[in-house]
């Protein structure tokens, strides 16, 4: 496993508003998340990112919680973000995604665990994430056949957010923190 490229010193503490987010993480996870510690060095951006994520990952979202988590894991896999696969994989399991379904995520197009609505969203996530794939008219029509325009907007925002997060973490080699007991795909050869 690669070492993190930037290590966050224990002190000085960030401003109170960033410290509040870190405190909430300690309460929820028993420790601060490594990406949050990094983002806390840019406290205004950290707060804005946190607010954006909370706006996207809410109970009133028109996208099923399990599908949101699966989309986030798939984007993280495509971006080779071990931390994001770990945390979002645990979130998927907490949102009642079956372990077998999560394990088959890399093969979602052929897996019997996935329905077309999920396959369309996951294919869209891959297209948005991988410029070599892209989002062509056929893919967008497939998405439109399975989701409302509002759902597509929310899904697009969630995928864009997860791309930002997973690319940030992957570039800085933020390691997994042991949240998900399922195996993380091996890191690609560099």
C-alpha positions in Angstrom: 0.0 0.0 0.0 1.3 3.4 -0.9 2.0 5.9 1.8 -0.1 9.1 2.0 1.6 11.9 0.1 0.6 14.6 2.6 0.5 14.0 6.4 -1.7 16.3 8.4 0.0 17.5 11.7 -2.0 17.1 14.9 -1.9 20.9 15.5 -2.7 23.6 14.9 -6.4 22.9 14.9 -8.6 24.3 12.1 -11.1 27.1 12.8 -14.1 26.2 15.0 -16.5 25.5 12.1 -14.1 22.9 10.6 -13.3 21.5 14.0 -17.1 21.0 14.5 -17.2 18.7 11.4 -14.2 16.7 12.6 -15.9 16.4 16.1 -19.0 15.0 14.4 -16.8 12.5 12.5 -15.2 11.4 15.8 -18.6 10.8 17.3 -19.9 8.8 14.2 -16.8 6.9 13.2 -14.7 6.9 16.4 -12.0 8.9 14.7 -11.5 11.6 12.1 -11.5 10.6 8.5 -8.2 11.1 6.7 -9.7 13.1 3.8 -11.4 15.4 6.3 -8.2 16.0 8.1 -6.6 17.0 4.7 -9.6 19.2 3.7 -9.6 20.8 7.1 -6.3 22.5 6.1 -8.6 24.4 3.6 -11.4 25.1 6.1 -13.7 27.2 3.9 -13.6 24.7 1.1 -14.1 21.9 3.7 -17.2 23.4 5.0 -18.7 24.0 1.6 -17.9 20.5 0.4 -19.5 19.1 3.6 -22.6 21.2 3.0 -22.8 20.1 -0.7 -22.5 16.5 0.2 -25.2 16.8 2.9 -27.5 18.4 0.3 -26.9 15.5 -2.0 -27.0 12.6 0.5 -30.2 13.3 2.3 -33.2 11.2 3.2 -35.5 13.2 0.8 -33.3 12.5 -2.2 -35.3 11.2 -5.2 -32.6 8.5 -5.6 -32.7 5.3 -3.5 -30.1 5.4 -0.7 -28.6 2.0 -1.8 -28.3 3.2 -5.4 -26.6 6.4 -4.2 -24.0 4.3 -2.3 -23.5 1.9 -5.2 -22.9 4.8 -7.6 -20.4 6.3 -5.2 -18.5 3.0 -4.8 -18.4 2.5 -8.6 -17.1 6.0 -9.3 -14.5 5.3 -6.5 -13.5 2.0 -8.1 -13.0 3.7 -11.6 -10.9 6.4 -9.9 -8.9 3.9 -7.9 -9.7 5.5 -4.5 -9.2 2.9 -1.8 -10.5 5.1 0.9 -13.7 6.0 -1.0 -14.4 2.3 -1.9 -13.9 1.4 1.8 -16.2 4.1 3.2 -18.9 4.0 0.5 -18.8 0.2 0.5 -19.6 0.3 4.3 -22.4 2.9 3.6 -23.9 0.6 0.9 -24.0 -2.3 3.4 -25.6 0.0 6.0 -28.2 1.0 3.4 -29.1 -2.7 3.0 -27.3 -3.4 -0.2 -26.6 -7.2 -0.2 -22.9 -8.1 0.2 -23.2 -10.3 -2.9 -24.6 -7.3 -4.9 -21.8 -5.0 -3.7 -19.2 -7.7 -4.5 -20.6 -7.9 -8.1 -20.5 -4.2 -8.7 -17.6 -4.4 -11.2 -19.8 -6.7 -13.3 -23.1 -4.8 -12.9 -24.0 -5.0 -16.6 -24.1 -8.8 -16.5 -24.9 -9.5 -12.9 -28.3 -10.9 -12.0 -28.2 -8.8 -8.8 -28.9 -5.6 -10.8 -32.0 -4.3 -12.5 -32.0 -2.1 -15.5 -32.7 1.1 -13.5 -29.5 0.5 -11.5 -27.5 -0.6 -14.6 -28.4 2.6 -16.4 -27.3 4.8 -13.4 -24.1 2.9 -13.0 -23.3 3.0 -16.7 -23.9 6.8 -16.5 -21.6 7.0 -13.5 -18.9 5.2 -15.5 -19.4 7.4 -18.5 -19.1 10.6 -16.5 -16.0 9.3 -14.7 -14.0 7.8 -17.5 -13.5 10.3 -20.4 -12.7 7.4 -22.7 -16.2 6.1 -22.2 -18.1 9.4 -22.1 -21.8 10.0 -22.1 -23.3 9.6 -25.6 -26.9 10.1 -26.6 -27.7 6.3 -26.4 -26.4 6.2 -22.8 -28.4 9.3 -21.8 -31.6 7.9 -23.4 -31.1 4.7 -21.5 -30.8 6.8 -18.3 -33.8 8.9 -19.2 -35.9 5.7 -19.8 -35.3 4.7 -16.2 -35.1 8.0 -14.3 -36.9 11.3 -14.1 -35.2 14.6 -15.0 -35.0 15.5 -11.4 -33.4 12.2 -10.5 -30.9 12.6 -13.4 -29.9 16.1 -12.1 -29.4 14.7 -8.6 -27.5 11.7 -9.9 -25.2 13.9 -12.1 -24.5 16.1 -9.1 -23.7 13.1 -6.9 -21.4 11.6 -9.5 -19.6 14.9 -10.0 -19.1 15.2 -6.2 -17.8 11.7 -5.9 -15.4 12.3 -8.8 -14.0 15.3 -6.9 -13.7 13.4 -3.7 -12.2 10.2 -5.1 -9.8 12.0 -7.4 -8.6 14.2 -4.5 -8.1 11.1 -2.2 -6.5 9.0 -5.0 -4.0 11.7 -6.0 -3.0 12.0 -2.3 -3.0 8.2 -1.8 -5.4 8.4 1.1 -5.6 4.8 2.4 -8.7 2.8 3.3 -9.5 3.0 7.0 -11.1 -0.4 7.5 -14.8 0.4 7.4 -15.8 -2.2 4.8 -14.9 -5.8 5.3 -15.4 -6.6 1.6 -12.1 -6.6 -0.4 -11.1 -3.4 -2.1 -10.1 -3.9 -5.7 -6.3 -4.0 -6.1 -4.6 -0.8 -6.9 -3.7 -0.4 -10.5 -0.1 -0.8 -11.6 1.5 2.6 -11.7 
